[in-house]
């Protein structure tokens, strides 16, 4: 029987009321969602915000096979989280390790590869739902080309004035705002929506995450 893969997921930094100590946290939504996506083929592990060298050592020591950069915290809100997740991107690139960025995670990928961020209209993207339209690359990955309805909880979007050459669009809004990307060579995926918050979960999200993290699908 093949050994289970280990998928590491990053955490947001939160302040505990009445305490002068920042804490790492992961939304409860992720627990059943990751069980649904990974099934019996992989287990998962939360990655603390340790900074550059320490988080690389942690990933190696825990024998992590793939990474998820979760949402929460705007870039710049938590320097230690920014440093930790940037190190995770670099470690993934150096080791050809699968990585999926969700919402903030996609924004960090976009910035890392040279892109810029710009504010998006609150009435369209904060606690809203909208359609995304698959590109030809989405269809090649999933075999589907039907528009999908997704959730939206972000204040910053991906500026196309400085689109990174390394990233190609998988899905866009009707206004051509990029909502999903893949790396042209590395096994990296970014989604602007939160798949873990969907009820019921979306099969296309499961397909995409399994493709990048596990290399196969149900």
URPE-V342738 format. One line per field, one symbol per residue. ss: DSSP state (~ for helix, > for strand, _ for the rest). phi: phi as a letter, one per 30 degrees, with the letter a starting at -180 (. if undefined). burial: I if it has 16 or more other C-alpha atoms within 10 Angstrom, else O. Layout:
ss = ???
phi = ???
burial = ???
This chain:
ss = ____>>>>>>_>>>>______>>>>___~~~~~~~~~~___>>>>>>____~~~~~~~~~~____>>>>_________~~~~~~~~~~~~~~~~___>>>>>_~~~~~~~~~___>>>>__~~~~>>>>>>>>>_~~~~~~~_____>>>>>>__>>>>~~~____>>>>>>_____>>>>>>____>>>>___~~~_____~~~~~~~~~~~_____
phi = .ddddcccbdbdcbcdeibcbdbdbbededddddddddhddacbbdcddcjeddddddddddhdcabbcddjiddjdbeddeddddddddddddchcdbbccheddedeededjdccbdcdedcbchbbadbcdcddddddcibbdecdbdbbbcccddddbddddccdcabddciddcabbddbddbbbbddcddcdbddcddddddddeddciabd
burial = OOOOIIIIIIIIIOOOOOOOOOOIIIOOOIOOIIOOIIOOOIOIOOIIIIIIOOIIOOIOOOOIIIIIIIIIOIOOOIOOIIIIIIIIIOIIIOOOIIIIIIIIIIIIIIIOOOIIIOOIOOOOIOOOOOOIIIIOIIOOOOOOOOOOOIIIIIIIIIIOOOIIOOIIIIIIOOOOIIIIIIIOOIIIIIIIIIIIIOOOOOOOIIIIIIIIIIOOOO
